[in-house]
Amino acid sequence: MRALIQRVTDATVRVGGDTIGQTGPGLLILVCAMHGDTEVEAETLAAKIARLRIFPDDSGKMNRALRDTGGGALVVSQFTLAADTSRGNRPGFSAAAPPSEGERLYRHFAHHLASLGIATETGRFGADMKVSLTNDGPVTIWLDTADR
């Protein structure tokens, strides 16, 4: 599974003008299930993100994890994280899990993150979403369970 995480002061996702998910201080997590991913990758990625020390301590050093801060997470499906641009200028997305599997793993990821004590809201899988955020830092980190 792949994720692009951004430390935010706030983030919102809208569908058709309606806000369907939001968070205050915490993380915006764009996530993509890849071919061959299972619940193990979803849970591994969620646990890693919950423990990742990218929030400042009292000295300003990145030494606190999301669950240490009480911050929330907005999880948005993003199949374009599977983009392959090696064969020209039009990206291919064949490395992404099929939609039904991708949605199942996306939901499993969000559920597992919530089970770790993180207040979690989501976007809507497959919808045309409008995501807005205020990046804090800015801090943006790429994670891929295949890199373990």
C-alpha positions as CSV (number, residue, x, y, z in Angstrom):
1,M,0.0,0.0,0.0
2,R,1.1,3.5,-0.7
3,A,0.4,6.7,1.2
4,L,1.3,10.3,0.9
5,I,0.8,11.9,4.3
6,Q,0.7,15.6,5.0
7,R,0.8,17.2,8.4
8,V,-2.0,19.7,8.5
9,T,-3.6,22.3,10.6
10,D,-6.9,21.4,8.9
11,A,-8.2,19.5,5.9
12,T,-11.6,19.0,4.3
13,V,-13.0,16.8,1.5
14,R,-16.1,17.7,-0.4
15,V,-18.3,15.8,-2.8
16,G,-20.9,17.8,-4.8
17,G,-20.4,20.8,-2.6
18,D,-21.1,18.9,0.6
19,T,-18.4,18.4,3.2
20,I,-18.1,14.6,3.8
21,G,-14.9,14.5,5.9
22,Q,-12.6,16.8,7.8
23,T,-10.0,17.1,10.4
24,G,-8.4,19.8,12.5
25,P,-4.7,19.5,13.4
26,G,-3.4,16.1,12.3
27,L,-2.8,14.3,9.0
28,L,-4.3,14.2,5.5
29,I,-3.6,10.7,4.3
30,L,-3.9,9.9,0.6
31,V,-3.8,6.2,0.3
32,C,-3.7,3.6,-2.6
33,A,-4.0,-0.1,-2.5
34,M,-1.7,-1.9,-4.9
35,H,-2.0,-5.2,-6.7
36,G,-1.3,-8.0,-4.3
37,D,-1.9,-5.9,-1.1
38,T,-3.8,-7.6,1.7
39,E,-5.1,-6.6,5.1
40,V,-1.6,-7.0,6.4
41,E,-0.3,-4.1,4.3
42,A,-3.2,-2.0,5.3
43,E,-2.7,-2.6,9.0
44,T,1.1,-2.2,8.8
45,L,0.7,1.1,7.0
46,A,-1.9,2.4,9.5
47,A,0.3,1.4,12.5
48,K,3.4,3.0,11.0
49,I,1.5,6.3,10.4
50,A,0.0,6.3,13.9
51,R,3.5,5.9,15.3
52,L,5.4,8.2,12.9
53,R,7.1,11.0,14.9
54,I,6.5,14.0,12.8
55,F,4.9,16.4,15.2
56,P,6.9,18.9,17.3
57,D,7.6,18.4,21.0
58,D,7.9,21.3,23.4
59,S,11.4,22.1,22.0
60,G,10.1,22.2,18.4
61,K,11.8,18.9,17.5
62,M,9.8,16.4,15.4
63,N,9.5,13.9,18.3
64,R,5.7,13.2,18.7
65,A,3.4,10.8,16.9
66,L,-0.2,11.5,15.8
67,R,-1.6,9.5,18.7
68,D,0.6,11.5,21.1
69,T,-0.9,14.7,19.9
70,G,-4.6,13.7,20.0
71,G,-4.8,14.9,16.4
72,G,-7.1,13.4,13.8
73,A,-6.7,12.0,10.3
74,L,-8.6,12.5,7.1
75,V,-8.1,9.5,4.8
76,V,-8.8,9.9,1.1
77,S,-8.5,7.2,-1.6
78,Q,-6.0,8.2,-4.3
79,F,-5.5,5.5,-7.0
80,T,-3.2,8.0,-8.9
81,L,-0.5,7.2,-6.3
82,A,0.0,4.0,-8.5
83,A,0.9,6.1,-11.5
84,D,3.5,4.7,-13.8
85,T,5.1,7.3,-16.1
86,S,8.0,5.2,-17.4
87,R,6.5,4.7,-20.9
88,G,5.6,8.2,-21.9
89,N,3.6,11.2,-20.8
90,R,0.3,9.5,-20.1
91,P,0.4,7.7,-16.7
92,G,-0.8,4.2,-16.4
93,F,-2.5,2.9,-13.3
94,S,-2.4,-0.9,-13.8
95,A,-0.4,-1.4,-10.6
96,A,-3.3,-0.2,-8.5
97,A,-5.6,-2.8,-7.0
98,P,-8.9,-3.4,-8.9
99,P,-11.6,-1.0,-7.6
100,S,-13.5,-3.5,-5.4
101,E,-10.3,-4.7,-3.8
102,G,-9.0,-1.1,-3.5
103,E,-12.1,0.0,-1.8
104,R,-12.1,-2.9,0.7
105,L,-8.5,-2.2,1.6
106,Y,-9.0,1.5,1.8
107,R,-11.9,1.0,4.3
108,H,-9.8,-1.6,6.2
109,F,-6.9,0.9,6.5
110,A,-9.2,3.7,7.8
111,H,-10.9,1.3,10.2
112,H,-7.6,0.0,11.6
113,L,-6.3,3.6,12.0
114,A,-9.4,4.4,14.0
115,S,-8.9,1.2,16.1
116,L,-5.5,2.6,17.1
117,G,-7.2,5.5,18.8
118,I,-6.9,8.1,15.9
119,A,-10.1,10.1,15.2
120,T,-10.5,9.2,11.6
121,E,-12.8,10.6,8.8
122,T,-12.8,9.5,5.2
123,G,-13.5,10.7,1.7
124,R,-15.8,8.7,-0.6
125,F,-14.1,6.0,-2.6
126,G,-14.4,6.5,-6.4
127,A,-16.0,9.9,-6.1
128,D,-14.9,13.2,-7.7
129,M,-13.6,14.8,-4.5
130,K,-12.4,18.3,-3.8
131,V,-9.7,18.2,-1.1
132,S,-8.5,21.3,0.7
133,L,-5.8,21.5,3.3
134,T,-3.4,23.8,5.1
135,N,-0.1,22.0,5.2
136,D,1.7,22.5,8.5
137,G,5.5,22.9,8.2
138,P,5.2,21.9,5.4
139,V,5.7,18.2,6.2
140,T,4.9,15.8,3.4
141,I,6.0,12.1,3.5
142,W,5.7,9.2,1.1
143,L,5.3,5.7,2.5
144,D,5.1,2.4,0.6
145,T,4.8,-1.0,2.3
146,A,6.7,-2.5,-0.6
147,D,9.8,-0.6,0.6
148,R,10.0,-2.6,3.9
